[in-house]
Amino acid sequence: MPHETLSKHLFHWESQPLQWAMRLRVALYLAQALDYCSIKGRSLYHDLNAYRVLFDQDCNPRLSCFGLMKNSRDGKSYSTNLAFTPPEYMRTGRVIAESVVYSFGTILLDLLSGKHIPPSHALDLIRGKNFQMLTDSCLEGQFSNDDGTELVRIASRCLQYEPRERPNAKSVVAALTPLQKRTDVSSLVLMGVSKEPEQATQLSNLSPLGDACSRMDLTAIHEILEKIGYSGDEGVTDELSFQMWSSQLQDSLNGKKRGDNAFRAKDFTTAIECYTNFTESGTMVSPTVYVRRCLCYLMNNKAQEALGDAMQAQVINPDWSTALYLQAAALLSLGMDNDARETLKDAVALDSETKGN
């Protein structure tokens, strides 16, 4: 997420403050993310705040998964400034789905004011019909009184003391959608970030594998991986190197061999199955197996799984540029061209460093 957090752009901005249209977009995207989480059975999100909202390479706002803690279903874990804590948490020590909507209301106040204002203080101003005092002076002239009043109304509903009186995320999405402005303008423009012209992912000094990955030539990648064999496993030590030969190890090696035969025959579905059984057995560690399965996933249009395997291969053998090249191919398949280009640069640098040593 290269464009950092909502907190920075709201409270610590350097070049320009967030425009009104972008603030409304942040609110809508965040509400949509919370609605999605609720649909997926993960309605609890702990300590939702401006630091949890990140901006991707296109400056679109995204909800960090950090708040979706493993134990979020019981509602017990929570940590924040008490001035911003949902009232029911103070009473019961638990958060519920409606607590997340309360926290969302505090973010709406952040977006309106450009400051982190305690809800109790903000609600006093709202009830006194002095909501103009909440408004960020940087937004002067960017929105109508009706739009400002509507956003304050939505925030007030989210910040109701009784959880049952708050709207759900789907209702918030419906309320925020009509308020959206400049929907035809990209987030990059609204954020004042100039995007570099699209460039072909071509670099000098690319190895044959790097060139094949940059062109997404999966056939060429397959031929090269088959030719280099298990060179990436050199220097990788596993626990079984010091254990007695066992039937479990033999079965694992036989499974890998079947996977290699399927890989060689371009039966990529069977290769995935065999390599998966090998990795899940836990008897041996092989970055080459992950790289080969990565390519098999790419051949089966499963780019996300391919990226995971290429990253795992790098974890096992950080000095193996092949893992980085395959990461770049997976990123290109996911449409993440800028990230792919940076990964190719890292792979080229690693190749140069290896040759220098």
N, C-alpha and C positions, 0 to 999 in steps of 0.2 A: 504494500500500500504506500506508494511513493509520495503521496501528497499529504501525509500526516493526519492529524486528528482535528475534529471539529473544535476542540478546545483551543488549539493554536490559532485557527482562523477566526474564532469569535473573540477570544480574550487577549491573544498575543500576536495579532496580525502585524505584518511589516509593510508590505507594499500597498495593499488596499483591503478595506473591510468587506465582508460578505454582502453581496447585493441582496435585496429583498427577495427577488425571484429565486435565488440560490438557497436562501434560508427556507423558503416554502418547499423547495425540492428536497432539501434535507429532511424536513418534517415528514413529507409524504413517503419518501423511501424508507425512512426509519419505521414509520407506522406499518408499511407493507412488510417489512422484515419481521416485525413483531407478530403480525397477523400470520405470516408464513410459519413462524416458530410455533404459534398456537395450534395451527392446523396439524402440524407434525407432532403434536403432543408434548412440546417443550415450551409451555406458556410462561414458565418462571425464568426470569433473567435478573441476575443479582447486580445491584448497584449500577443501574443504567445511568450513564452520565455522558458528558460531552467528550470525555476521553475514550469512550467505547465506540465512537463513530469515526470511521476512517475513510479516506478518499483514495480511490484506486487510480490507475494510470490515466484514466479518462476523466478524473476528478468527480466521478460519481460516488455519492456517499454509500458506505457499506457498514453494516452492524458487525462489530467484532464478535467472534464466537467465544471470547474469553469469559463472558458473563454466563454462558450456558454451562455451568459447572456440573460435574458428574452427579452431584448429590442435590441438584436443583429441584428434583421432584418432591422432596420433603419440605422445602421452603425454610430450612433452618439457617443456612449459611448466608450471612449478610454483613457487609462492612462498608460504612460510609460516614460522612459527616452527619451527626444527629439532626442538624437543622434541615436536612433534605430527606430524612428517612420517612417512609410511609407511616402514617399514624398507627395502623394496626400492628406494625412491627414493634412499636414501642409498648403496645399493650400485651401482645401475645408471644413476641419473639419469633414470629414466623412471617414470611411473605407469601402472598397468594397471587393469582393471576392479576387481580385488580391492583395489586401493589406496583406491578410493572407499568400499568397505565398511569398511575400517580407519578412515577419517575419520568415517564414520557412527558407528562405535563410540566415538570421542572425544566426539561430540555426546551419545550416550547417557550418558556419564559426566557431561557438563555438566548434563544434565537431572536426573540423580540427585543430584548434589552441589551444584548452584547455583554451582559454581566451575569455572574452566578448569584442570583437573588434568592434568598430563602423564601419558600412558598408562602409562609404565613405573612411575611411583610408584603409580598406581591399581592396576595389576596386582599389585604387591607386597602391597598391602593386601588385595586379593581373594584371593590365594593364601594369605595368612595368616588367611583367614576373618574379617577385620576390616572387612567391607564396610560395617558400620554406621558406621564412621568416615568413610566417603565421603558418607553421606546428609546432605542438607540438613536442618538442624535445623527449618526452617520446615515440613517435611513430617511432623513428628511426629504419629502417630495417623491419618494419611491413607491408609495402605496396610498390608497384612499382610506378615509376614516372607516368606511364599511368593511374593508378587508382587515384593517387593524382590529376593529371591534369583533369580527368573526373569529379571528385567531385567538383573541383574549377569551372569547366565549368557550372555544374548544378547550383551551388551557384550564379555564375555571372548572369545566365539567370533569376533566381528568384529575383535578386536585381536590375533589370533594372529600370531606372527612370520612364519610361512610362509604366503604368499598362498593356496596351494591348500587350506589348512585352514580358511579363512574361508567363511561361507555366502554365497550370492548374495542379491541384493535381494529376490527372490521368496520365498526361505526366511525372510528377516527379517520380511517382511510377514505371513507365516503364523504366525510365532512371536509377533508383537506383537498380532495381532488379538484373541486370547482375553483379553488383559490389559486391554482397554479398559474404562473405567468411565464411568458416567453418559452413555452414548451418546445418550440422549434429551434431553440438556441442550445448548443452543447454546454455541458457543465464546464468544460475547459474554458470556453469563452466567458461564461458567467463568473468563473473564478479568476479570470485575468491571467490564465496560464497559456502561453503560446506553445502550441504543439509543433514539434519539429516535423518537417515534411517527411512523408513516408519514404523510407529508403529500403532498397532491396537488402535482404540479410546476407550480404556478401562481405567477406573479410579477406585480407591478405594473409598469407601463411597458413591457410586452412589445410589440414591433412586431408587425404582422400575421404576418410570417414566424416570429417567435419564438413567437407564440401557436399557430400551426399546428404547429411543431416540438414544443412542449410537449404537444400533444394527439395527436401522431403522425398528423396528418391529411395523409397523403402526397399526396392529390389536391390539397389546397390549397397544399402546398409546391410541387408541380409548376407550378401556375398562377402562383404568385408568381415562381418562378425564371424562367419563360418571359417574364414581364412585365418583370422588371428587366434581362433580357438579360445583357450582359457587363460590367456596372458594376464588378464586382470586379477587372477587369483594368486599370482605370485606374491609371496610375502604375507598372505592372509593366513593367520593361525587360528585354529579352532580347538575346542577342548578335546575332541576325539583324537587329535594327533598324539595324545599321550595316554590314550586308553587302549585296551585290548580290542582286537578286531571282534565284531559282534554281528549277529544275524541282522540286527536293526540297521547297522551301518551298511551291510551288504545290500539289504533291501533298498536303502536310500540311494546307494550308488547305482543299482539296477534301474531305479525309477528315473534318475538323472540321465542315464544312458538312453532309456526309451524316449525321454524328452529331447535329447540331442538328435536321435534318429528322426523324430517327427519334425524337429526344427530344420534338419537337413533336407527332408522331403517336402518342406513347406506346408506341412499339416499343422498349422499354427494353433488351431483349437486343441488338438491333442497335446501339443507341446505345452500349452498353458496348463492343462490338467496335470501333466507329469511334473512340470517344474513347481507347480503349487504344492503338490504332495511332497516334493523334495524339501521345499522351504519350510513347510509346516511340520515336517518330521523333527526339525530342530537338531538333527545329528551333525550337520555340517553347514558352514557358511560359505557362500559363493557369490561374489558380486557379478560374475559372468552369467550365472543363472538369472539374476534379476535383470541384467541388461538384455539377455535373450528374450526373457518373458516380456520385457518392455516392448521390444519390437513386435512380438506376437500380438500384444494388445493393440499396438498401432495398426497392424494389419487387420485387426477386427474392429477398428473404429472405436476403441476404448482409450481415448487419450488421457483421461484423468488417472486411470489405473496405470497407464504407461509412465506417466510422470512420477507417480509414487514409487514405481520400481526403479526408475533411473536415479531418483533421490536416495533410495535405500542402498543402491550399489555405491553411490558416492560416500555414504556414511561408512560403509564397510571398508572401502578403499579410497580415501580422499585424494590420493595422488594419481588416480587413474582418469585421464582425460576422456576416455570413452564414455564414462558415466555422464559427464557434462555434455558431451555431444548428443547423447540420446535424450538428455533433459531438454536440450534446445529443440530437437525434433518434436518432442511431446508438446512443448510450449507453442511451437508453430501450429501444431494440429489443433490446439485450443484457441488459436487466434491471438495469442499473446506475443506479438511480433517483437515488441521492444524488449521484453524479458528474454526472449529467445536470442536476440542479438547480443545482449549483455552476457548471457551464458556462453555463447560462442566465443566472445572475447576472453572470458575466464578460461575456457578450454585451451584456446591458443596460447594464453599466457602460461598455463600449466605445462603445455607441450614444450614451450621455450625453456621454462625452468628445468624441466626434466632433461632436456638435451644439454643445457648448460652444466648440469651436474654430472 
